[in-house]
């Protein structure tokens, strides 16, 4: 069972996503260069917004988890600082034993070489492990190492056995996955697959040259105090994401993915509702103060079905040409999306997906556009699950 989300969002003069040279990211598609927003950028902004709107435990993608999250908790629990540092270091090296370069943890700062995603439930459980080792008496490091070796192959189950019901790697890990090779930190496959968004038309940018005036300059001090430039672009972006529903429910509840329909649907449903709103309403963007790049999707297409997902990006393999035929670029983009759906259905047949449309512009197909929340509710109801 898959949920597919397609969205068209128009942005005015902005710099949504920069490359290493500070220029707008771009991609060539259909032989034509386009503006692009990376999937990483989109997910980062969605995640930050969702953190403020959900009660599901969050996570940290960091190199400093052991030194800045775990160590203060151990010290605040009454463990002497030197002992707390030794125990956290022992735990860190054990936890990351099979994680390649990530296994290197600086003894003085407890900083890892590379960032790893850790969830709040894991932070709480690691704290309990260390405190239990201290209370057991004897050499706490040995007690801790013995417990880790005993539990490492069934760590996720141990978390839930101790009443920690939130996903171990936070809602971010449950949605977007976590790649690790450590024994104790379970790898989490990503049920949400996000495409790089790109413009439905050819790239059009210009370099904005700007200066800064010194307010305290004297009459004989001419010229700008600072001069610089940045690349700006405007455009209509097609975005696409897929959600593997059984895997998402499995990540959130700990169930086998084959039993997802028997699980309580309320939690996954609420998180999906929030995620779709983030896709439609949350803007990625650099240079916020200089460009105010805030926009919302003007067309949102939700699809539910069991067939293998497919992007509708090829609707724009031939870029639209703004201003032609008297239509505005967004209307042309919506029409191209609908026409591509018609072509797909003519080739492969009808009925492979259920579909709901929310659009500010006319939708030239049989589906009738409805408000965003109504479309989301209908799609999530169609997915099923206990309590749907």
Buried (B, 14 or more C-beta within 10 A) or exposed (E): BBBBBBBBBBBEBBBBBBEEEEBBBBBEBEEBBBBBBBBEBBBBBBBEBBBEEBEBBBBBBBBBBBBBBBBEBBBEEEBEEEBBBBBBBBBBBBBBBBBEEBBEBBEEEBBBBEEBBBBBBBBBBBBEBBBEBBEBEEEBBEBBBEBBEEBBEEBBEBBBEEEBBBBBBBBBBBBBBBEBEBBBBBEBEBBBBBBBBBBBBBBBBEEBEEEEEEEEEEEEEEEEEEEEEBBBBBBBBBBBBBBBBBBBBBBBBBBEBEEBBEBEBEBBBBBBBBBBBBBBBBBBBBBEEBBEBEBBBBBBBBBBBEEEBBBBBBBBEEBBEBEEEEBEBBBBBBBBBBEBBEEBBEEEEEEBBBBBBBBBBEBEBEBEBBEBEEBBBBBBEBBBBEEE
